[in-house]
Amino acid sequence: MKNLTREDIIEILKSDTQNDALFSYADKIRKQYVGDEIHLRGLIEFSNICKRECKYCGLRCKNKSIERYRMTLEDIILYAKKAVDAGYKTIVLQSGEDEYYSRDIMCKIIEGIKQLNVALTLSCGERSYDDYKAYKDAGADRYLIRIETTDKKLYEKMHPHADFENRIRCLKDLAKLGYEVGTGCLVGLPEQTIESLADDILFFREINADMIGIGPFIPHPQTPLKDAKSGSFNLALKVMALTRILLKNINIPATTAMETITPNGRIIALQSGANVIMPNVSPLEYRSKYEIYPNKTGQKDELIKFRQEIKQKLNSIGRTISSGYGFRSN
């Protein structure tokens, strides 16, 4: 499977005859380049308010049935501290595109969390170059902004009033500023083709992304795609495995969507190329309100208890929890 071409990738995605060999090879590459340690990254979903209208997302601004919330600066830092005290080495701050959090507020949050001696990932959407620079100067280490699909027509159909080129601009700005850059795609969007998924994988390699999140599309009942078919776990797993093979030393999460759509999906993903888990460490009262898709796993996980449970599961497949910050290996 070395030196895969676009045609090779398309053939592998279309056929299920090589699945076991694919997953086994991706796991071998993972072991060789990033080892057996799993990085746990504590996820704080600090606001479910969003100005966007993405057709697949339950947080879209036109969803009037959702109860909206914002966490205060103090509470965000408090819950980051709880996660750090529980042993987490990375905090991930994720929100809808909520303009309440100005550059100054975000920088104060970043500075407060960085005092906890932890790596910090941000995932709060499209911002200006100057905003990204300010966040980096304040101490942010990584930034996650998923492309979702590199098919421009499909992207624009799924993201009304959004600009595909601006999404690309954000990714380039982040790389230029020295962030570890995260992106990723949804697998199974309506009208998505196998060819475009192949292009997604090649795009990840082209921009040399440091983190790639891949998950199956799960329809939300309060979106225009409510009646669409769910994405395939198996196809998402194949996209993830091929991404590991092409970008050998990056960090790849076993996404929550995989666990939601398939029992033990995260463990299966960890045996097929993934090396990161992002447990939810948000306040319990907010977790069910951050509903990008329904029935999201992890809504009731307790901080310490989940860590103990996941440690046992990881040990059962020969993995351990990393004590490091989880930057991309050289």
C-alpha positions as CSV (number, residue, x, y, z in Angstrom):
1,M,0.0,0.0,0.0
2,K,3.0,2.3,-0.4
3,N,2.9,5.3,-2.7
4,L,-0.9,5.3,-3.1
5,T,-2.3,7.2,-6.1
6,R,-5.7,8.8,-6.3
7,E,-6.9,5.9,-8.3
8,D,-5.5,3.4,-5.7
9,I,-7.4,5.3,-3.0
10,I,-10.7,5.3,-4.9
11,E,-10.4,1.6,-5.6
12,I,-9.7,0.8,-1.9
13,L,-12.7,3.0,-0.8
14,K,-15.0,1.4,-3.4
15,S,-14.1,-2.3,-2.6
16,D,-14.4,-4.1,0.7
17,T,-12.1,-7.0,-0.3
18,Q,-9.0,-5.4,1.3
19,N,-10.5,-4.0,4.5
20,D,-8.8,-6.3,7.0
21,A,-5.4,-5.8,5.4
22,L,-6.0,-2.0,5.2
23,F,-6.9,-1.7,8.9
24,S,-4.0,-4.0,9.9
25,Y,-1.5,-2.0,7.9
26,A,-2.8,1.4,9.2
27,D,-2.4,0.0,12.7
28,K,1.1,-1.1,11.9
29,I,2.0,2.3,10.6
30,R,0.5,3.9,13.7
31,K,2.5,1.7,16.0
32,Q,5.7,2.4,14.1
33,Y,5.4,6.2,13.9
34,V,3.4,7.3,17.0
35,G,3.7,4.2,19.3
36,D,1.2,2.6,21.7
37,E,0.5,5.7,23.8
38,I,-3.0,7.2,23.5
39,H,-3.4,10.9,24.1
40,L,-6.4,11.9,26.1
41,R,-7.6,15.5,25.3
42,G,-10.1,17.0,27.6
43,L,-12.9,18.7,25.5
44,I,-14.8,21.7,26.9
45,E,-17.7,22.8,24.7
46,F,-18.0,26.3,26.0
47,S,-20.8,27.7,23.9
48,N,-23.5,26.2,21.6
49,I,-24.4,29.6,20.1
50,C,-23.5,29.7,16.4
51,K,-24.1,32.2,13.6
52,R,-23.7,29.6,10.9
53,E,-26.4,27.6,9.0
54,C,-24.5,24.4,8.2
55,K,-27.2,21.9,7.0
56,Y,-25.9,18.9,9.0
57,C,-25.3,20.6,12.4
58,G,-27.8,20.7,15.3
59,L,-26.2,24.0,16.5
60,R,-27.1,25.8,13.3
61,C,-28.6,29.3,14.1
62,K,-32.0,28.4,12.6
63,N,-32.6,25.6,15.1
64,K,-35.0,27.2,17.5
65,S,-35.6,24.1,19.6
66,I,-32.2,24.1,21.2
67,E,-31.5,25.7,24.6
68,R,-28.5,28.0,24.1
69,Y,-25.7,28.6,26.6
70,R,-22.4,30.3,27.1
71,M,-19.8,29.5,29.7
72,T,-18.2,32.4,31.6
73,L,-14.4,33.0,31.4
74,E,-14.1,31.9,35.0
75,D,-16.1,28.6,34.5
76,I,-14.1,27.7,31.4
77,I,-10.8,28.1,33.3
78,L,-12.3,26.2,36.3
79,Y,-13.3,23.2,34.3
80,A,-9.9,23.2,32.5
81,K,-8.3,23.1,35.9
82,K,-10.5,20.2,36.9
83,A,-9.4,18.3,33.8
84,V,-5.8,19.1,34.4
85,D,-6.1,17.9,38.0
86,A,-7.6,14.7,36.7
87,G,-4.4,14.2,34.6
88,Y,-5.2,15.7,31.2
89,K,-2.3,17.2,29.4
90,T,-4.3,18.9,26.6
91,I,-7.5,21.0,26.8
92,V,-9.6,21.5,23.7
93,L,-11.9,24.5,23.7
94,Q,-14.7,24.1,21.2
95,S,-17.8,26.3,20.4
96,G,-20.1,27.4,17.7
97,E,-19.1,30.5,15.9
98,D,-20.2,32.8,18.8
99,E,-19.1,36.4,18.3
100,Y,-19.6,37.2,22.0
101,Y,-16.1,35.8,22.6
102,S,-14.1,38.7,21.4
103,R,-10.4,38.6,20.7
104,D,-9.7,40.1,24.2
105,I,-12.0,37.6,26.0
106,M,-10.5,34.6,24.1
107,C,-6.9,35.8,24.9
108,K,-7.8,36.0,28.6
109,I,-9.2,32.5,28.5
110,I,-6.1,31.2,26.7
111,E,-3.7,32.9,29.1
112,G,-5.7,31.5,32.1
113,I,-5.6,28.0,30.8
114,K,-1.9,28.1,29.8
115,Q,-1.0,28.9,33.4
116,L,-2.1,25.4,34.2
117,N,0.9,24.0,32.3
118,V,-1.2,22.3,29.6
119,A,-1.3,22.2,25.8
120,L,-4.3,24.1,24.3
121,T,-6.3,23.4,21.2
122,L,-8.9,25.9,20.0
123,S,-11.9,25.0,17.7
124,C,-14.1,28.0,17.4
125,G,-14.4,28.5,13.7
126,E,-13.4,31.0,11.1
127,R,-11.6,34.1,12.5
128,S,-9.4,36.8,11.0
129,Y,-5.6,36.4,10.7
130,D,-5.2,39.0,13.4
131,D,-7.4,37.0,15.8
132,Y,-5.5,33.8,15.1
133,K,-2.2,35.6,15.7
134,A,-3.5,37.1,19.0
135,Y,-4.5,33.6,20.2
136,K,-1.1,32.2,19.2
137,D,0.6,35.0,21.0
138,A,-1.5,34.4,24.1
139,G,-0.3,30.8,24.1
140,A,-2.7,28.6,22.0
141,D,-0.8,25.6,20.5
142,R,-3.3,24.0,18.1
143,Y,-6.3,25.0,16.1
144,L,-8.9,22.6,14.7
145,I,-11.1,23.7,11.7
146,R,-12.6,20.9,9.7
147,I,-12.9,21.3,6.0
148,E,-15.8,18.7,6.1
149,T,-15.5,18.2,2.3
150,T,-13.1,19.5,-0.3
151,D,-15.8,19.3,-3.0
152,K,-16.4,23.0,-3.4
153,K,-19.9,22.7,-4.8
154,L,-20.9,20.3,-2.0
155,Y,-19.2,22.5,0.6
156,E,-21.2,25.5,-0.5
157,K,-24.4,23.4,-0.6
158,M,-23.9,22.2,2.9
159,H,-22.8,25.6,4.2
160,P,-25.2,28.4,3.1
161,H,-23.7,31.9,3.1
162,A,-20.2,30.5,3.7
163,D,-17.1,30.8,1.6
164,F,-15.1,27.7,0.7
165,E,-12.0,29.9,-0.1
166,N,-12.2,31.5,3.3
167,R,-12.1,28.1,4.9
168,I,-8.9,27.4,3.0
169,R,-7.5,30.8,3.9
170,C,-8.1,30.0,7.6
171,L,-6.1,26.7,7.3
172,K,-3.2,28.5,5.5
173,D,-3.2,31.4,8.1
174,L,-3.0,28.9,11.0
175,A,-0.1,27.0,9.4
176,K,1.7,30.3,8.7
177,L,1.4,31.3,12.3
178,G,2.9,28.1,13.5
179,Y,-0.1,26.3,15.0
180,E,-0.4,22.6,14.9
181,V,-3.3,22.5,12.4
182,G,-6.2,20.2,12.6
183,T,-8.9,19.5,10.0
184,G,-11.0,16.6,8.9
185,C,-14.1,15.5,7.0
186,L,-17.6,14.1,7.3
187,V,-18.1,10.8,5.6
188,G,-21.5,10.1,4.1
189,L,-22.9,13.5,3.4
190,P,-25.7,13.5,0.9
191,E,-24.3,13.8,-2.7
192,Q,-20.8,13.1,-1.5
193,T,-18.8,10.8,-3.9
194,I,-16.0,8.3,-3.3
195,E,-13.9,10.4,-5.6
196,S,-14.4,13.5,-3.4
197,L,-13.4,11.5,-0.3
198,A,-10.2,10.5,-2.1
199,D,-9.6,14.2,-2.7
200,D,-10.2,14.9,1.0
201,I,-7.5,12.5,1.9
202,L,-5.1,13.9,-0.6
203,F,-5.9,17.4,0.6
204,F,-4.9,16.5,4.1
205,R,-1.5,15.4,2.7
206,E,-1.2,18.4,0.5
207,I,-1.5,20.9,3.5
208,N,0.5,18.5,5.7
209,A,-2.1,18.7,8.5
210,D,-1.0,17.7,12.0
211,M,-4.4,16.4,13.3
212,I,-7.2,14.8,11.3
213,G,-10.7,14.1,12.6
214,I,-12.9,11.8,10.5
215,G,-16.4,10.7,11.4
216,P,-19.5,9.4,9.8
217,F,-22.3,11.8,9.1
218,I,-25.2,11.4,11.5
219,P,-28.5,13.2,10.6
220,H,-30.0,15.6,13.2
221,P,-33.8,15.9,13.4
222,Q,-33.7,19.7,13.5
223,T,-31.8,20.2,10.3
224,P,-32.6,20.1,6.6
225,L,-30.8,16.7,6.4
226,K,-33.0,15.1,9.0
227,D,-34.3,12.4,6.6
228,A,-30.9,11.7,5.1
229,K,-29.2,8.3,5.5
230,S,-26.4,8.1,8.1
231,G,-22.8,7.7,6.9
232,S,-21.1,4.3,7.0
233,F,-18.9,3.5,9.9
234,N,-16.9,1.2,7.8
235,L,-16.3,3.8,5.1
236,A,-15.3,6.4,7.7
237,L,-12.9,3.9,9.2
238,K,-11.3,3.3,5.7
239,V,-10.9,7.0,5.1
240,M,-9.2,7.3,8.5
241,A,-6.9,4.3,7.9
242,L,-5.8,5.7,4.5
243,T,-5.2,9.0,6.1
244,R,-2.9,7.3,8.6
245,I,-1.0,5.5,5.8
246,L,-0.5,8.8,3.9
247,L,0.3,11.0,6.9
248,K,2.2,8.6,9.1
249,N,3.2,10.6,12.2
250,I,0.1,12.8,12.7
251,N,-2.5,12.6,15.5
252,I,-5.8,11.0,14.6
253,P,-8.7,10.9,17.1
254,A,-11.0,8.0,17.4
255,T,-14.0,10.3,17.0
256,T,-17.1,10.4,19.2
257,A,-19.3,9.9,16.1
258,M,-17.7,6.5,15.5
259,E,-18.6,5.4,19.0
260,T,-22.1,6.8,18.6
261,I,-22.8,4.9,15.4
262,T,-21.1,1.7,16.4
263,P,-20.7,0.0,19.8
264,N,-17.0,0.1,20.8
265,G,-16.4,2.2,17.7
266,R,-13.5,4.1,19.3
267,I,-11.6,1.0,20.2
268,I,-12.1,-0.3,16.7
269,A,-10.7,3.0,15.4
270,L,-7.7,2.8,17.7
271,Q,-6.9,-0.6,16.2
272,S,-7.2,0.9,12.7
273,G,-4.8,3.9,12.8
274,A,-6.2,6.3,15.5
275,N,-4.1,7.4,18.5
276,V,-6.2,10.1,20.3
277,I,-9.4,10.2,22.4
278,M,-11.2,13.4,23.3
279,P,-13.3,12.8,26.4
280,N,-15.9,15.5,27.2
281,V,-15.0,17.4,30.4
282,S,-17.6,20.1,30.0
283,P,-20.1,20.7,32.8
284,L,-22.7,17.9,32.8
285,E,-25.6,20.4,32.5
286,Y,-24.4,21.6,29.1
287,R,-23.4,18.4,27.4
288,S,-26.8,17.4,26.1
289,K,-27.3,21.0,24.7
290,Y,-24.2,20.8,22.5
291,E,-25.9,18.5,20.1
292,I,-24.2,18.6,16.7
293,Y,-25.9,15.2,16.1
294,P,-28.3,13.2,18.2
295,N,-27.5,10.5,20.9
296,K,-23.8,11.7,21.1
297,T,-21.9,9.4,23.4
298,G,-20.1,10.6,26.5
299,Q,-22.9,13.0,27.7
300,K,-22.9,11.5,31.2
301,D,-19.2,10.5,31.6
302,E,-17.8,11.5,34.9
303,L,-14.3,12.9,34.8
304,I,-12.4,10.5,37.0
305,K,-14.6,7.4,36.4
306,F,-14.3,7.7,32.6
307,R,-10.5,8.0,32.8
308,Q,-10.4,4.8,34.9
309,E,-12.7,3.0,32.5
310,I,-10.9,4.1,29.3
311,K,-7.6,3.1,30.9
312,Q,-8.8,-0.5,31.4
313,K,-10.2,-0.6,27.8
314,L,-6.9,0.7,26.5
315,N,-4.8,-1.8,28.5
316,S,-7.0,-4.6,27.1
317,I,-5.7,-3.8,23.6
318,G,-2.1,-3.2,24.6
319,R,-2.3,0.6,24.9
320,T,-1.5,3.1,27.6
321,I,-2.4,6.7,28.4
322,S,0.3,9.1,27.5
323,S,1.8,11.4,30.1
324,G,3.0,13.8,27.4
325,Y,1.4,16.8,25.7
326,G,0.7,14.9,22.4
327,F,2.4,17.2,19.9
328,R,3.0,15.7,16.4
329,S,6.0,13.3,16.5
330,N,9.0,14.0,14.4
